Amino acid sequence: MRSVSLARLMKPTPRVSGASSCSASPRWSANDGVQALNLAQDRSPDLVLADVMMPNMDGFELARRLRQDPRTSAVSIIMLTA
């Protein structure tokens, strides 16, 4: 199995909005926890990068719901906080 550097996978690339994202594709973004849950259930991502403090549903509740749903129970979750 070929080893890939985490730094290479997480290399930021500029976006039109001025934010950074991973260079891996595809990628989606949500404005709140409810939208993030809906996207994850519809798209079955490999990774969810979530903020602890989001409107409408915080990151902890998002993680609980992702774990309860068979479609998203195995997704990797990285939580961020200020």
C-alpha positions as CSV (number, residue, x, y, z in Angstrom):
1,M,0.0,0.0,0.0
2,R,1.4,3.4,-1.0
3,S,1.9,5.9,1.8
4,V,0.6,9.4,1.1
5,S,1.6,12.3,3.3
6,L,-1.2,13.9,5.3
7,A,0.2,17.3,4.5
8,R,-0.1,16.5,0.8
9,L,-3.7,15.4,1.2
10,M,-4.7,18.5,3.2
11,K,-2.9,21.0,1.0
12,P,-5.1,24.1,1.0
13,T,-6.3,25.4,-2.4
14,P,-7.8,28.9,-2.8
15,R,-11.5,29.1,-3.6
16,V,-13.4,32.0,-5.1
17,S,-14.9,32.8,-1.7
18,G,-11.5,33.2,-0.2
19,A,-11.7,30.2,2.0
20,S,-9.4,27.2,1.8
21,S,-10.4,23.6,1.3
22,C,-8.7,20.2,0.7
23,S,-7.3,19.6,-2.7
24,A,-9.1,16.2,-2.9
25,S,-12.4,16.1,-4.9
26,P,-15.3,16.1,-4.7
27,R,-16.1,18.4,-1.7
28,W,-19.2,20.1,-0.4
29,S,-19.9,22.7,2.2
30,A,-22.8,23.4,4.4
31,N,-23.9,26.6,6.2
32,D,-25.2,24.8,9.3
33,G,-25.5,21.4,11.0
34,V,-28.8,20.5,9.5
35,Q,-27.6,21.1,6.0
36,A,-24.4,19.2,6.8
37,L,-26.4,16.2,7.9
38,N,-28.6,16.2,4.8
39,L,-25.5,16.5,2.6
40,A,-23.7,13.6,4.4
41,Q,-26.8,11.4,4.1
42,D,-27.3,12.2,0.4
43,R,-23.6,12.0,-0.7
44,S,-22.0,9.4,1.7
45,P,-18.6,11.2,2.1
46,D,-15.4,9.6,3.3
47,L,-14.8,12.5,5.8
48,V,-16.9,15.1,7.5
49,L,-15.0,18.2,8.8
50,A,-17.4,20.0,11.2
51,D,-17.2,22.9,13.6
52,V,-18.4,22.3,17.2
53,M,-20.4,25.5,17.1
54,M,-22.7,25.6,14.1
55,P,-26.2,27.1,13.8
56,N,-29.3,24.9,14.0
57,M,-27.4,21.8,15.1
58,D,-24.0,21.8,16.8
59,G,-21.2,19.5,15.8
60,F,-21.8,17.0,18.7
61,E,-25.4,16.5,17.6
62,L,-24.3,16.2,14.0
63,A,-21.8,13.4,15.0
64,R,-24.4,11.6,17.0
65,R,-26.9,11.6,14.1
66,L,-24.2,10.5,11.6
67,R,-23.3,7.6,13.9
68,Q,-27.0,6.6,14.2
69,D,-27.6,6.5,10.5
70,P,-26.5,3.3,8.7
71,R,-25.6,5.3,5.6
72,T,-23.1,7.5,7.5
73,S,-22.2,5.4,10.6
74,A,-18.7,4.6,9.3
75,V,-17.8,8.1,8.0
76,S,-14.7,9.7,9.6
77,I,-15.4,12.9,11.5
78,I,-13.0,15.7,12.4
79,M,-14.3,18.3,14.8
80,L,-12.9,21.8,15.0
81,T,-13.4,24.5,17.7
82,A,-12.0,27.9,18.3
